[in-house]
Amino acid sequence: MAEEVKQNEQTQQPEEKKSAGEVAKMILKVIIGLVLVGLGIWAIIAWWKDLLLVIRGCIGLFLILAGAITIAIARD
């Protein structure tokens, strides 16, 4: 048990400090992600009726696909 603890202490390396450039890149990526999520939410709200029309149009294709998969599974 004591040997395992010593090995774990030896194998653990100190955390590398990130440079200012890496932190800035990470912050920029988070900001871009938040903007894209916001735009997606806005698009859903703005085009709600059109979205429902597309979903209703896809129900038939989804059922056909689900049936084909069920038949393929049943054959095996």
Secondary structure in CASP SS format (residue, H / E / C, confidence):
PFRMAT SS
TARGET T0000
AUTHOR 0000-0000-0000
METHOD secondary structure of the structure
MODEL  1
M C 1.00
A H 1.00
E H 1.00
E H 1.00
V H 1.00
K H 1.00
Q H 1.00
N H 1.00
E H 1.00
Q H 1.00
T H 1.00
Q C 1.00
Q C 1.00
P C 1.00
E C 1.00
E C 1.00
K C 1.00
K C 1.00
S C 1.00
A H 1.00
G H 1.00
E H 1.00
V H 1.00
A H 1.00
K H 1.00
M H 1.00
I H 1.00
L H 1.00
K H 1.00
V H 1.00
I H 1.00
I H 1.00
G H 1.00
L H 1.00
V H 1.00
L H 1.00
V H 1.00
G H 1.00
L H 1.00
G H 1.00
I H 1.00
W H 1.00
A H 1.00
I H 1.00
I H 1.00
A H 1.00
W C 1.00
W H 1.00
K H 1.00
D H 1.00
L H 1.00
L H 1.00
L H 1.00
V H 1.00
I H 1.00
R H 1.00
G H 1.00
C H 1.00
I H 1.00
G H 1.00
L H 1.00
F H 1.00
L H 1.00
I H 1.00
L H 1.00
A H 1.00
G H 1.00
A H 1.00
I H 1.00
T H 1.00
I H 1.00
A H 1.00
I H 1.00
A H 1.00
R H 1.00
D C 1.00
END
